[in-house]
């Protein structure tokens, strides 16, 4: 086939809009489906990035109450390292799996220290690298003591805001960063209101 015939065929196909669209994608141009397809694509992207969960325990009280529905984003921990004071969701670490939790179980806690930090709890206060943390978000001062603990590389130290009623790093040790599955964004509603 020579070039002139190709140009004629090209003009022929461009002259007919119904032929330009592939038959399998033609339904996207129907007026009633444009909005539906936009909503569907938005929903699919939203479901890959954002998740809605509920709070089953009081370990994060008073920040989060039992029954609160929270919005969690699942992407930023792949892009940047988690920061101190981030509230994160994570899969059960090996220490918890050894006492009966499943690998799929998900917990929510606040990061209080990162790799290399020295964590101590005594006299009802949390100390990170020798400095007392001012924590106006906790339910009450911790009644336990924690001897100096260095957070290993690739780990973070997590505690619940309800310090005396939380199974967290002071019980089972530092959390591997790879167990983090998301970061708390906001509380959307409560079932108890």
C-alpha positions as CSV (number, residue, x, y, z in Angstrom):
1,X,0.0,0.0,0.0
2,X,1.4,3.4,-1.0
3,X,1.4,6.6,1.0
4,X,-1.5,8.2,-0.9
5,X,-3.8,5.3,-0.1
6,X,-2.9,5.5,3.6
7,X,-3.7,9.2,3.6
8,X,-7.1,8.6,2.0
9,X,-7.9,5.9,4.5
10,X,-6.8,8.1,7.4
11,X,-9.0,11.0,6.2
12,X,-11.9,8.6,5.7
13,X,-11.7,7.3,9.3
14,X,-11.2,10.8,10.8
15,X,-14.3,11.9,9.0
16,X,-16.6,9.4,10.8
17,X,-16.6,10.0,14.6
18,X,-18.3,6.6,15.3
19,X,-15.3,4.8,13.6
20,X,-12.7,6.9,15.5
21,X,-13.9,5.5,18.8
22,X,-13.2,1.9,19.4
23,X,-16.4,-0.1,19.8
24,X,-15.4,-1.2,23.3
25,X,-15.0,2.4,24.6
26,X,-17.9,3.9,22.8
27,X,-20.2,3.6,25.8
28,X,-18.0,6.1,27.7
29,X,-19.3,8.8,25.4
30,X,-22.9,8.3,26.2
31,X,-24.2,11.4,28.0
32,X,-25.7,9.5,31.0
33,X,-22.6,7.5,31.7
34,X,-20.0,10.3,31.8
35,X,-20.8,11.2,35.4
36,X,-21.0,7.6,36.4
37,X,-17.6,6.7,35.0
38,X,-16.1,9.8,36.7
39,X,-17.5,8.7,40.0
40,X,-16.4,5.1,39.5
41,X,-12.8,6.1,38.7
42,X,-12.8,8.5,41.7
43,X,-14.1,5.7,43.9
44,X,-11.5,3.2,42.7
45,X,-8.7,5.7,43.4
46,X,-10.2,6.6,46.8
47,X,-10.4,2.9,47.8
48,X,-6.7,2.4,47.0
49,X,-5.5,5.4,49.0
50,X,-8.1,5.9,51.8
51,X,-9.7,3.5,54.2
52,X,-12.4,4.0,56.8
53,X,-12.0,2.0,60.1
54,X,-13.6,2.0,63.5
55,X,-12.0,2.1,66.9
56,X,-12.8,-1.1,68.9
57,X,-10.9,-0.3,72.2
58,X,-10.2,2.6,74.5
59,X,-6.4,2.4,74.1
60,X,-6.3,5.8,72.3
61,X,-8.8,7.5,74.6
62,X,-9.3,10.5,74.8
63,X,-8.1,11.2,71.3
64,X,-10.2,8.4,69.9
65,X,-13.2,6.9,71.6
66,X,-14.6,3.4,71.2
67,X,-16.9,3.3,68.2
68,X,-15.3,6.3,66.4
69,X,-15.0,6.0,62.7
70,X,-11.7,7.2,61.4
71,X,-10.2,8.0,58.0
72,X,-6.9,6.4,57.3
73,X,-4.6,7.1,54.4
74,X,-2.5,4.2,53.2
75,X,0.2,5.8,51.0
76,X,2.4,8.3,52.9
77,X,4.3,5.7,54.9
78,X,5.7,4.4,51.6
79,X,6.9,7.9,50.5
80,X,8.3,9.3,53.8
81,X,9.3,7.9,57.1
82,X,6.7,8.1,59.9
83,X,7.1,11.1,62.3
84,X,6.9,11.4,66.0
85,X,3.3,12.2,67.1
86,X,1.8,10.5,64.0
87,X,-1.0,8.2,64.8
88,X,-0.5,5.0,62.8
89,X,-2.2,1.7,62.1
90,X,-0.1,-1.4,62.0
91,X,-0.2,-5.2,61.7
92,X,0.6,-7.2,64.8
93,X,4.4,-7.5,65.2
94,X,5.9,-11.0,65.9
95,X,5.9,-10.4,69.7
96,X,2.1,-10.1,69.7
97,X,1.7,-13.0,67.3
98,X,3.6,-15.1,69.8
99,X,1.0,-14.4,72.5
100,X,-2.0,-15.2,70.3
101,X,-2.7,-12.3,68.0
102,X,-3.0,-12.9,64.2
103,X,-0.7,-11.4,61.7
104,X,-3.7,-9.6,60.1
105,X,-4.8,-8.0,63.3
106,X,-4.5,-4.2,63.1
107,X,-3.7,-1.8,66.0
108,X,-3.7,2.0,66.3
109,X,-1.1,3.9,68.4
110,X,0.8,7.1,68.5
111,X,4.5,7.2,67.6
112,X,6.5,8.7,70.5
113,X,10.1,7.9,69.3
114,X,11.9,6.9,66.2
115,X,15.0,4.8,65.5
116,X,18.0,5.7,67.6
117,X,16.0,7.4,70.3
118,X,16.3,6.5,74.0
119,X,12.9,6.0,75.7
120,X,12.3,6.0,79.5
121,X,9.1,6.2,81.6
122,X,9.4,7.1,85.3
123,X,7.7,9.3,87.8
124,X,4.6,9.3,85.5
125,X,6.4,11.0,82.6
126,X,7.7,9.9,79.2
127,X,11.3,10.9,78.5
128,X,12.8,10.7,75.0
129,X,16.5,11.3,74.7
130,X,16.5,12.7,78.3
131,X,13.8,15.3,77.6
132,X,10.4,15.0,79.2
133,X,7.6,15.0,76.6
134,X,4.7,17.4,77.2
135,X,1.7,15.3,76.3
136,X,-1.6,17.1,76.9
137,X,-3.5,14.5,74.8
138,X,-3.1,11.5,77.2
139,X,-5.8,10.2,79.5
140,X,-3.6,10.1,82.6
141,X,0.1,9.9,83.5
142,X,1.6,6.4,83.2
143,X,1.6,4.4,86.4
144,X,4.3,2.0,85.1
145,X,8.0,2.4,84.9
146,X,10.1,1.6,81.8
147,X,13.8,1.2,82.0
148,X,15.9,3.0,79.3
149,X,15.2,1.4,75.9
150,X,17.0,2.3,72.7
151,X,14.7,2.1,69.6
152,X,16.5,-0.1,67.0
153,X,17.0,0.9,63.4
154,X,14.0,0.3,61.2
155,X,11.6,0.6,64.2
156,X,9.5,3.1,66.0
157,X,8.2,3.2,69.6
158,X,4.4,3.5,69.8
159,X,2.2,4.1,72.8
160,X,-1.6,4.5,73.3
161,X,-2.9,7.8,74.5
162,X,-4.6,5.9,77.3
163,X,-1.2,4.9,78.7
164,X,-2.4,2.7,81.6
165,X,-4.9,0.8,79.4
166,X,-2.9,0.1,76.2
167,X,-1.0,-2.9,74.9
168,X,1.8,-1.1,73.2
169,X,5.6,-0.8,72.9
170,X,6.1,-0.6,76.7
171,X,4.7,-4.2,76.8
172,X,6.0,-5.8,73.6
173,X,8.9,-3.6,72.4
174,X,9.6,-1.4,69.4
175,X,7.4,-1.7,66.2
176,X,9.1,-2.6,62.9
177,X,8.3,0.2,60.4
178,X,7.3,-2.3,57.7
179,X,4.3,-3.3,59.9
180,X,2.7,0.1,59.5
181,X,-0.2,0.0,57.1
182,X,-1.6,3.5,57.4
183,X,-1.7,6.9,59.1
184,X,-4.7,8.4,60.9
185,X,-6.1,11.5,59.1
186,X,-9.3,12.4,60.9
187,X,-12.2,11.2,62.9
188,X,-15.3,11.2,60.7
189,X,-18.0,10.3,63.3
190,X,-18.8,8.4,66.5
191,X,-21.3,5.7,67.1
192,X,-21.7,6.8,70.7
193,X,-22.9,10.3,70.1
